[in-house]
Amino acid sequence: MDFKTLGLVGGVLAVLATATTIGQFLKRQPDAGLNPAVVETFNARIRAWWLMCTVLAAAFLLGPASHVATVVIFGLISFWALREFITLTPTRLGDHRTLFWVFFLFTPLQYVLVGLNKYGLYSILIPVYAFLFIPARVALSGDYKRFLERTAKIQAGLMVCVYCLSHAPALLSLENFRDGYKDNARLLFFFVLVVQLNDVLQYAVGRRLGRRVIAPTISPNKTWEGFIGGVASATLLGTALWWATPFKPWEAACMSLVISIMGFAGGMTMSAIKRDRGVKDYGTLVVGHGGVLDRIDSICFAAPVFFHLTRYYFTDV
C-alpha cells in the first residue's frame, strides 16, 4: 500500500482506538447520567467495527496477494450471511438439494468470477442462471407446497448476501480510471468506511435528536432526524476524503450521498425481514451485536450501486 492508503487505514484504526477508550471509560462511570444500554450498544458497535476494519486492513497488508485475500474474505462473509438468512426461515426437505447447489456451486463460483474479473459472467450468473435453476430444481423435488414462497426466499438470500455483496471486492478489479487512479484498495476502504459510518451516525443522531420514527413497526430506533443527520454527516465525511478516490470533491459528495441512502434502505429492508420472522438478530457470531448479516446489511444494498456508478462514470469501459 502507498502512504495515502496506510494513512487512511491507520487513521481509522486510531479513531477506533480512541472510541474504544471512551466507551470503556463511560462503562466504568455508572453515575455519568448516560443510559447503560446506550453505552453497551456503543461498545458493541465499536467491537464490530474493530472486527471489520482489522480484517480489511490485514487483507490489504498482504501486498500482491491482497486482491485474492480480500475476495476470499468477502466470499466467506457471504457464505455465513447466506447461512444466517436461510436459517432464519424454515425450509422443507425438498429444498435441501437446491440449497446444496446454492451454497457450494453458485456462491463460490460468483467469487471466483469476481476474482478473475469476468464482469460479463459474474454480473449475470446469479440473476439469470441461478434464478432459473432454483425454481426448476425445487420443482424437481416434487414438493409444491408454498412453492413461490420457498423459491423467492432462496433467491432473495442469494441476491442480497452473495450477488450484491460480491460487488464490494469487485471494486479491486476496476481498471482504466480517469487521471490514472490505481488505488483500488483505498477505494474499497472508502466505500466501507462511508457506509458503516453512516450507520453509526444515524444511530448517534437519532438517539440524541430523534423524535419522529420512520417506521415504528419495522425499526423503532430509526428516526427522520437520525436519517437526515447521519446521511448529511456521512456525505460531508465522504467529501472530505475525496483525495482517497478517483472522484472530485463534489463527485465524492454525490457518491457518498447515494451509498448512504442505499445503506439506510438495506438496513430497513433487512429489519423488515427480521420482524416478519419475529427475531431481533440474524445470528450471534458478532459478540454482543447479532450476526454477520446484521453488520453488513447496508453494505449489501450499497455495494452494487457504488460499483456500477464508479464503473460507468469514472472508468473507460
DABEL-V49823 format. One line per field, one symbol per residue. burial: + if it has 9 or more other ideal C-beta (glycine too) atoms within 8 Angstrom, else -. A space follows every 10 residues. Layout:
burial: ???
This chain:
burial: +--+++-++- -++--+--++ --++-++--- -------+++ ++++++++++ ++++++++++ -+---++-++ +++++-++++ ++++++-+-- -+-++-+++- +++--+++++ +-+++----- -+-+++---+ +-+++-+++- +-+---+--+ +-++++++++ ++++++++++ ++++--+--- +-++++++++ ++++++++++ +++++++-++ --++---++- +++++++-++ +-+++++++- ++-++++--- +++-++++++ ++++++++++ +++++----- +++--+--++ ++++++++++ ++++++++++ +--++--
